[in-house]
Amino acid sequence: MSKSKKFETNAIRTQVPRTPLREHSVPIYMTSSFVFDDAEQARALFADEIPGNIYTRFSNPNNTEFIEKMCLLEGAEDGIATASGMSAVFTSMAALLKSGDHLLVSRSVFGSTHQILTMILPKWGITHTYADIDKPEQWESLIQKNTTMIFIETPSNPALDIIDLEWIGALAKKHNVLLNVDNCFCTPYLQQPISYGADIVIHSGTKYLDGPL
Ligand SMILES: Cc1ncc(COP(=O)(O)O)c(C=O)c1O
């Protein structure tokens, strides 16, 4: 992986190491678990003393390649791969919010994200307020003492509302809240929210990330 290479090169050439079989394309590793050389290696892997694959739900060369590639293209320190975009949205909230927290959310977000906000998070005492993108002057006053995350989607699905990332990045930093950006529609090719101050970037792998629709 290299930051000095062009986007296209990183997108194509970021790959897991070739196996001794010298395959041209990265194989799809359809295995639940991985074997160990001996009991000591298994112990060290489980103890997190050495890197390596144990079980596909934890890691797998294909997931690892995907994560490394996305982190490089987005300028992220690290990442996780989930089974769907909604799983990523949900995980980012479930992992980082706690009961009593408040989210400030752009009103223009994907329908299933609205469902998480209105049907799941309230059960755990996590509240939200919607903010309108055509009224940026209102956003700051909607940040509460317990606001810990701003969640936006830009451009949004389906309205294609655009949010000024530089502006929202500065607002999030000023109030010390996490900025979580669903970057599904632009992909890192067109827009890298972390460079504007986003803390988390989310994708659905079945959209433009996967090539033209
Ligand atoms: C902006 C946006 N975020 C998240 C998702 C959810 O992704 P998935 O369908 O992979 O769960 C979608 C799906 O259309 C989307 O358009």
The ligand as an SDF file (V2000), in Angstrom:
LIG
                    3D

 16 16  0  0  0  0  0  0  0  0999 V2000
  -26.7690    6.1440    1.1720 C   0  0  0  0  0  0  0  0  0  0  0  0
  -26.9840    4.7200    1.5550 C   0  0  0  0  0  0  0  0  0  0  0  0
  -26.5220    4.2850    2.7490 N   0  0  0  0  0  0  0  0  0  0  0  0
  -26.7040    3.0080    3.1410 C   0  0  0  0  0  0  0  0  0  0  0  0
  -27.3630    2.1080    2.3370 C   0  0  0  0  0  0  0  0  0  0  0  0
  -27.5750    0.7210    2.8270 C   0  0  0  0  0  0  0  0  0  0  0  0
  -26.7310   -0.1630    2.1860 O   0  0  0  0  0  0  0  0  0  0  0  0
  -27.0550   -1.7240    2.0430 P   0  0  0  0  0  0  0  0  0  0  0  0
  -28.1690   -1.8610    1.0780 O   0  0  0  0  0  0  0  0  0  0  0  0
  -25.7420   -2.3120    1.5840 O   0  0  0  0  0  0  0  0  0  0  0  0
  -27.4200   -2.2180    3.4140 O   0  0  0  0  0  0  0  0  0  0  0  0
  -27.8550    2.5120    1.0990 C   0  0  0  0  0  0  0  0  0  0  0  0
  -28.5750    1.5650    0.2230 C   0  0  0  0  0  0  0  0  0  0  0  0
  -29.2060    1.9410   -0.7280 O   0  0  0  0  0  0  0  0  0  0  0  0
  -27.6600    3.8500    0.6930 C   0  0  0  0  0  0  0  0  0  0  0  0
  -28.1150    4.3030   -0.4790 O   0  0  0  0  0  0  0  0  0  0  0  0
  1  2  1  0
  2  3  1  0
  2 15  2  0
  3  4  2  0
  4  5  1  0
  5  6  1  0
  5 12  2  0
  6  7  1  0
  7  8  1  0
  8  9  2  0
  8 10  1  0
  8 11  1  0
 12 13  1  0
 12 15  1  0
 13 14  2  0
 15 16  1  0
M  END
$$$$
